[in-house]
């Protein structure tokens, strides 16, 4: 077994590890990182659906509120739930658009950053 100075081994390992991570990063960003980001967006969208309880509102749209079964109560209940469904659907669309926009930013950010650096330093490829 060869005896080497600890600091030399540490520096060599650090530079090799740093080089490996810099080279591997773009592959990770668009493979495993992309898969993780997509799963995160799906979880955020389904979490928004659950927190807005749109499924519950849609299932119960024709049920009268407070067990009032006369015609006036049924009409009021229907329109109240319809208004709730409309506004909650608008909120869901806004949340979904934001989450998809963040996912697209995840895709576009690295090439955009490289392009901006090349443009800033006027490097022609």
Secondary structure as GFF3:
##gff-version 3
##sequence-region A 1 125
A	DSSP	alpha_helix	6	30	.	.	.	ID=ss1
A	DSSP	alpha_helix	32	52	.	.	.	ID=ss2
A	DSSP	alpha_helix	54	59	.	.	.	ID=ss3
A	DSSP	three_ten_helix	65	67	.	.	.	ID=ss4
A	DSSP	alpha_helix	71	120	.	.	.	ID=ss5
###
